[in-house]
């Protein structure tokens, strides 16, 4: 066992990297992580065609590892479990004018603090008035800054294309963007240039248009650097030991881990004790908002906002409610902020499969936990 001091320090860290299955593509009920709202905005490269989730996977992982609490926002939804927040505003096949026609409604609904704009590829692919594409981009940026004047707007030069003629058109389009961005900055707008054109080569493209997984990760690194350079764009890092790593939560009496049965992600699933094996379903991160998260987007939850002894302890989508807030105490107990009750194996059990509940705090070893 680690010392209690190291356990408390580790639980104070924020951030987790996980892997998992691909989730559906399309609109869905928005996730909310209660952090700084960031809108990934654009076309299929934002959506993640060929690699569902695209650059958002690597960006999310970097944000989590850097202990930033961020909420991706948008009306669209896709990506794997390693992407802790699946919301975005990426629309395959869309041009600048199509984004412009919808942006006011999206911004008024989503209220992002930061906007990550990568758009213009389809104007070139569709040969849609390519010579005036920079003007359309300028108009779109103005509409964003007028609708959301306090938002930080990150405007990317688009990634390269394999077709030589289209690649030349992309370079001409990209050459106009620094001047457009500077004109907005001169007007007092919160607009920032992101050099994405040099981030990838044609070798990073899977089909001549969309990046490979490695290419998307290069985009993620470029977005992350840009966000870190602008104070307030992604909030401030959470407190902790700086490791950015999740840990197992181990019962002092049982020596077994707090475990999500079957590595499932079903809301309302009651947790259990199980032999520690290091799987992602046993890796928990204590956030600056006092949540205990697993998989990056599920929270330790007192079922039904229960406050009575015997209330089931489950996983549920993180929503920031007090039934998902926990206090890690110096005596090794973990108490619910809402209930004041302790995390406890049912009937003081120690065997595999023993269910976890809330119970009146006794200070006994069955209610004490440590980090491994």
C-alpha positions as CSV (number, residue, x, y, z in Angstrom):
1,X,0.0,0.0,0.0
2,X,1.0,3.6,-0.6
3,X,1.1,6.0,2.2
4,X,-2.1,8.0,2.8
5,X,-0.4,11.2,1.9
6,X,0.5,9.9,-1.5
7,X,-3.0,8.5,-2.0
8,X,-4.6,11.9,-1.2
9,X,-2.1,13.7,-3.5
10,X,-2.8,11.3,-6.3
11,X,-6.6,11.6,-6.0
12,X,-6.3,15.4,-6.3
13,X,-4.8,14.9,-9.8
14,X,-7.1,15.6,-12.8
15,X,-6.9,13.7,-16.2
16,X,-7.2,10.2,-17.6
17,X,-6.4,8.5,-20.8
18,X,-8.5,5.5,-21.8
19,X,-9.4,3.4,-24.8
20,X,-12.6,1.8,-25.9
21,X,-15.3,1.2,-28.4
22,X,-16.5,3.6,-31.1
23,X,-19.6,5.5,-30.3
24,X,-22.4,6.4,-32.8
25,X,-22.0,9.3,-35.2
26,X,-24.6,12.1,-35.4
27,X,-26.6,14.3,-33.1
28,X,-27.2,13.2,-29.5
29,X,-27.9,14.5,-26.1
30,X,-24.9,16.7,-25.2
31,X,-22.4,15.7,-22.6
32,X,-21.3,18.3,-20.0
33,X,-18.2,18.1,-18.0
34,X,-18.8,21.4,-16.2
35,X,-15.5,22.9,-17.6
36,X,-14.5,25.6,-20.1
37,X,-16.7,25.3,-23.2
38,X,-14.7,24.6,-26.4
39,X,-16.4,24.2,-29.8
40,X,-14.6,22.2,-32.4
41,X,-16.0,23.8,-35.6
42,X,-15.7,22.8,-39.2
43,X,-16.3,19.9,-41.7
44,X,-15.4,16.2,-41.9
45,X,-11.9,16.9,-40.6
46,X,-13.5,18.2,-37.4
47,X,-16.0,15.3,-37.3
48,X,-13.2,12.8,-37.8
49,X,-13.9,11.0,-41.1
50,X,-11.8,7.9,-41.5
51,X,-10.9,8.1,-37.8
52,X,-14.0,8.8,-35.8
53,X,-13.3,11.6,-33.3
54,X,-10.3,12.8,-35.4
55,X,-8.1,15.4,-33.7
56,X,-10.5,15.7,-30.8
57,X,-9.2,12.4,-29.4
58,X,-5.6,13.6,-29.0
59,X,-6.7,17.1,-27.9
60,X,-8.9,15.7,-25.2
61,X,-6.1,13.4,-23.9
62,X,-3.7,16.3,-23.8
63,X,-6.1,18.5,-22.0
64,X,-6.8,15.7,-19.4
65,X,-3.1,15.0,-19.0
66,X,-2.5,18.8,-18.5
67,X,-5.3,18.7,-15.8
68,X,-7.6,21.1,-17.7
69,X,-11.3,20.7,-17.2
70,X,-12.9,21.3,-20.6
71,X,-16.4,20.7,-22.0
72,X,-16.5,20.1,-25.8
73,X,-19.7,21.5,-27.2
74,X,-21.7,21.2,-30.4
75,X,-24.8,19.6,-31.8
76,X,-22.9,16.6,-33.3
77,X,-21.6,13.6,-31.4
78,X,-19.1,10.8,-32.2
79,X,-15.8,9.2,-31.3
80,X,-14.3,6.4,-29.1
81,X,-14.2,6.1,-25.4
82,X,-10.7,7.5,-25.3
83,X,-12.4,10.7,-26.3
84,X,-13.9,11.7,-23.0
85,X,-16.4,14.2,-24.5
86,X,-17.9,13.4,-27.9
87,X,-19.7,16.7,-28.7
88,X,-18.5,18.8,-31.7
89,X,-19.7,21.0,-34.5
90,X,-18.1,19.2,-37.5
91,X,-20.2,18.7,-40.7
92,X,-18.8,16.4,-43.5
93,X,-19.0,18.1,-46.9
94,X,-19.8,21.6,-45.6
95,X,-18.3,24.7,-47.0
96,X,-17.7,28.1,-45.4
97,X,-21.0,29.5,-46.4
98,X,-22.9,26.6,-44.9
99,X,-21.2,27.0,-41.6
100,X,-21.9,30.7,-41.8
101,X,-25.6,30.1,-42.4
102,X,-25.9,28.2,-39.1
103,X,-23.3,29.6,-36.8
104,X,-25.4,32.2,-34.9
105,X,-27.8,29.6,-33.7
106,X,-25.1,27.2,-32.6
107,X,-23.2,29.9,-30.7
108,X,-26.3,31.2,-29.0
109,X,-27.1,27.6,-27.9
110,X,-23.7,26.4,-27.0
111,X,-22.0,29.6,-25.6
112,X,-18.4,28.5,-26.1
113,X,-15.4,30.2,-24.5
114,X,-13.2,29.0,-27.3
115,X,-13.9,28.1,-31.0
116,X,-11.6,25.9,-33.0
117,X,-12.3,26.7,-36.7
118,X,-10.9,24.6,-39.5
119,X,-12.9,25.3,-42.7
120,X,-12.4,25.8,-46.4
121,X,-11.4,22.4,-47.6
122,X,-14.7,21.7,-49.2
123,X,-14.8,25.0,-51.0
124,X,-11.6,23.8,-52.7
125,X,-12.8,20.2,-53.3
126,X,-16.1,21.4,-54.8
127,X,-14.3,24.3,-56.7
128,X,-16.9,26.6,-55.1
129,X,-15.9,30.2,-55.9
130,X,-12.4,29.5,-54.6
131,X,-11.0,32.9,-55.3
132,X,-13.5,34.5,-52.9
133,X,-13.2,31.9,-50.2
134,X,-11.0,34.1,-48.1
135,X,-13.7,36.8,-48.1
136,X,-16.3,34.2,-47.0
137,X,-13.9,33.2,-44.2
138,X,-13.5,36.8,-43.1
139,X,-17.3,37.2,-43.0
140,X,-17.7,34.0,-40.9
141,X,-15.1,35.2,-38.4
142,X,-16.9,38.5,-38.1
143,X,-20.2,36.7,-37.5
144,X,-18.6,34.6,-34.7
145,X,-17.0,37.5,-33.0
146,X,-20.2,39.6,-33.2
147,X,-22.3,36.8,-31.8
148,X,-19.8,35.7,-29.1
149,X,-17.6,38.8,-28.5
150,X,-15.9,37.3,-25.5
151,X,-15.0,34.0,-27.1
152,X,-11.5,33.2,-28.2
153,X,-11.6,32.3,-31.9
154,X,-8.7,30.1,-33.2
155,X,-8.6,30.1,-37.0
156,X,-6.6,27.4,-38.6
157,X,-5.0,27.4,-42.0
158,X,-6.3,24.2,-43.6
159,X,-4.3,21.0,-43.9
160,X,-2.7,20.0,-47.2
161,X,-4.4,17.9,-49.9
162,X,-2.8,15.2,-52.1
163,X,-4.1,16.4,-55.5
164,X,-1.6,18.9,-56.8
165,X,-4.1,21.4,-58.2
166,X,-6.1,21.3,-55.0
167,X,-3.0,21.6,-52.9
168,X,-2.0,24.7,-54.7
169,X,-5.5,26.2,-54.2
170,X,-5.2,25.3,-50.5
171,X,-1.8,27.1,-50.3
172,X,-3.3,30.2,-51.9
173,X,-6.3,30.2,-49.5
174,X,-4.0,29.7,-46.5
175,X,-1.8,32.6,-47.6
176,X,-4.7,35.0,-47.2
177,X,-5.6,33.8,-43.6
178,X,-2.8,35.5,-41.6
179,X,-3.8,38.9,-43.0
180,X,-7.5,38.2,-42.3
181,X,-6.7,37.2,-38.7
182,X,-4.4,40.2,-38.2
183,X,-7.1,42.6,-39.4
184,X,-9.5,41.2,-36.7
185,X,-6.8,41.5,-34.0
186,X,-6.2,45.1,-35.1
187,X,-10.0,45.7,-34.6
188,X,-9.7,44.4,-31.1
189,X,-11.2,41.0,-31.7
190,X,-10.1,37.8,-29.9
191,X,-8.9,36.0,-32.9
192,X,-5.8,33.8,-33.2
193,X,-4.0,32.2,-36.1
194,X,-3.2,28.5,-36.0
195,X,-0.6,27.2,-38.5
196,X,-2.1,23.9,-39.4
197,X,-0.8,23.7,-43.0
198,X,2.7,22.9,-41.8
199,X,1.6,20.4,-39.2
200,X,0.9,17.6,-41.8
201,X,2.3,16.3,-45.1
202,X,0.5,14.3,-47.7
203,X,2.1,11.2,-46.0
204,X,-0.3,11.9,-43.1
205,X,-3.4,11.6,-45.2
206,X,-5.3,8.3,-45.4
207,X,-7.3,9.1,-48.6
208,X,-5.7,12.2,-49.9
209,X,-8.0,14.5,-47.9
210,X,-8.5,13.2,-44.3
211,X,-5.6,12.5,-41.9
212,X,-4.5,9.1,-40.5
213,X,-4.8,8.6,-36.8
214,X,-1.2,9.9,-36.5
215,X,-2.1,12.9,-38.7
216,X,-5.1,13.8,-36.5
217,X,-2.8,13.6,-33.5
218,X,-0.4,16.1,-35.1
219,X,-3.4,18.4,-35.5
220,X,-4.3,17.8,-31.8
221,X,-0.8,18.9,-30.8
222,X,-1.0,22.1,-32.8
223,X,-4.5,23.0,-31.3
224,X,-3.3,22.2,-27.8
225,X,-0.2,24.5,-28.2
226,X,-2.4,27.3,-29.5
227,X,-4.9,27.0,-26.7
228,X,-2.2,27.0,-24.0
229,X,-0.8,30.2,-25.5
230,X,-4.0,32.1,-24.8
231,X,-4.8,32.6,-21.1
232,X,-8.3,31.7,-20.2
233,X,-9.1,29.8,-23.4
234,X,-9.1,26.4,-21.6
235,X,-9.3,27.6,-18.0
236,X,-6.5,26.8,-15.5
237,X,-5.0,23.4,-14.7
238,X,-6.6,21.6,-11.8
239,X,-4.7,21.0,-8.5
240,X,-2.8,17.8,-8.0
241,X,0.5,16.0,-8.0
242,X,1.0,16.8,-11.7
243,X,1.0,13.1,-12.8
244,X,-2.2,13.4,-14.7
245,X,-2.7,9.6,-14.0
246,X,-5.7,7.7,-12.7
247,X,-5.2,5.2,-9.9
248,X,-6.9,2.2,-8.4
249,X,-9.0,2.7,-5.2
250,X,-8.3,-0.3,-3.0
251,X,-10.2,-1.4,0.1
252,X,-8.0,-1.6,3.2
253,X,-9.7,-4.6,4.6
254,X,-10.4,-6.5,1.4
255,X,-7.3,-5.6,-0.7
256,X,-9.6,-5.5,-3.7
257,X,-10.3,-2.6,-6.1
258,X,-13.4,-0.5,-6.7
259,X,-14.5,-2.0,-10.0
260,X,-17.1,-1.3,-12.8
261,X,-18.6,-4.8,-13.4
262,X,-17.8,-6.2,-16.9
263,X,-16.0,-3.0,-17.9
264,X,-19.5,-1.7,-18.8
265,X,-20.5,1.9,-19.3
266,X,-24.2,1.6,-18.5
267,X,-25.6,4.5,-16.4
268,X,-26.8,3.3,-13.0
269,X,-24.6,0.2,-12.9
270,X,-23.7,-0.6,-9.2
271,X,-20.0,-0.8,-8.4
272,X,-18.3,-3.7,-6.7
273,X,-15.1,-5.0,-5.2
274,X,-12.9,-7.1,-7.5
275,X,-9.4,-8.4,-7.7
276,X,-7.1,-5.5,-8.8
277,X,-6.0,-6.0,-12.4
278,X,-5.2,-2.5,-13.7
279,X,-8.0,-2.3,-16.2
280,X,-9.5,1.0,-17.2
281,X,-12.7,0.0,-15.3
282,X,-10.6,0.2,-12.1
283,X,-8.9,3.5,-12.8
284,X,-10.3,6.5,-11.0
285,X,-9.4,10.2,-11.2
286,X,-10.3,12.8,-8.5
287,X,-11.1,16.1,-10.2
288,X,-10.8,19.7,-9.0
289,X,-14.7,19.6,-8.9
290,X,-14.5,16.7,-6.3
291,X,-15.8,14.1,-8.8
292,X,-14.3,10.6,-9.1
293,X,-14.3,9.7,-12.8
294,X,-13.8,6.5,-14.7
295,X,-13.3,6.2,-18.5
296,X,-13.0,10.0,-18.6
297,X,-16.7,10.7,-18.7
298,X,-18.5,8.6,-16.1
299,X,-18.7,9.7,-12.5
300,X,-19.0,7.9,-9.1
301,X,-22.7,8.6,-8.3
302,X,-25.0,8.1,-5.3
303,X,-28.0,6.5,-7.1
304,X,-31.1,8.6,-7.2
305,X,-29.4,11.4,-5.1
306,X,-29.9,9.0,-2.2
307,X,-28.8,10.1,1.3
308,X,-29.8,7.1,3.4
309,X,-27.6,4.2,4.4
310,X,-27.7,1.4,1.8
311,X,-27.9,3.8,-1.2
312,X,-26.3,2.2,-4.1
313,X,-23.0,3.6,-5.5
314,X,-23.1,3.6,-9.3
315,X,-21.5,5.1,-12.4
316,X,-23.4,7.8,-14.3
317,X,-22.8,10.5,-16.9
318,X,-21.0,13.4,-15.1
319,X,-23.3,16.3,-14.5
320,X,-21.7,18.1,-11.5
321,X,-24.5,17.4,-9.0
322,X,-23.7,17.1,-5.3
323,X,-24.5,13.4,-5.4
324,X,-21.4,13.1,-7.7
325,X,-19.1,15.0,-5.3
326,X,-16.9,13.3,-2.8
327,X,-14.6,14.2,0.0
328,X,-11.4,12.2,0.4
329,X,-10.6,12.3,4.1
330,X,-7.3,12.0,6.0
331,X,-8.5,8.8,7.7
332,X,-8.9,7.0,4.4
333,X,-12.6,7.3,4.1
334,X,-14.5,8.7,1.1
335,X,-17.7,10.5,2.0
336,X,-20.5,11.9,-0.2
337,X,-20.8,15.6,-0.1
338,X,-24.6,15.5,-0.3
339,X,-25.2,12.6,2.2
340,X,-22.2,12.7,4.5
341,X,-22.2,8.9,4.3
342,X,-19.1,6.7,3.7
343,X,-18.3,4.5,0.7
344,X,-18.7,1.0,2.1
345,X,-18.7,-2.6,0.8
346,X,-22.1,-4.0,1.6
347,X,-22.3,-5.8,4.9
348,X,-18.6,-5.3,5.3
349,X,-17.9,-7.8,2.6
350,X,-14.5,-8.5,1.2
351,X,-15.2,-11.1,-1.6
352,X,-15.2,-10.5,-5.4
353,X,-18.5,-9.1,-6.4
354,X,-19.4,-7.4,-3.1
355,X,-21.5,-4.4,-4.0
356,X,-20.6,-0.9,-2.9
357,X,-23.1,1.3,-1.0
358,X,-23.2,4.4,1.2
359,X,-23.3,3.8,4.9
360,X,-23.1,5.6,8.2
361,X,-19.4,6.4,8.8
362,X,-17.8,4.1,11.5
363,X,-14.1,4.7,10.9
364,X,-13.5,0.9,10.6
365,X,-11.2,-0.6,8.0
366,X,-14.0,-1.7,5.7
367,X,-14.7,2.0,5.0
368,X,-11.0,2.9,4.5
369,X,-9.5,3.1,1.0
370,X,-6.0,3.7,-0.4
371,X,-4.4,4.3,-3.8
372,X,-2.3,1.8,-5.6
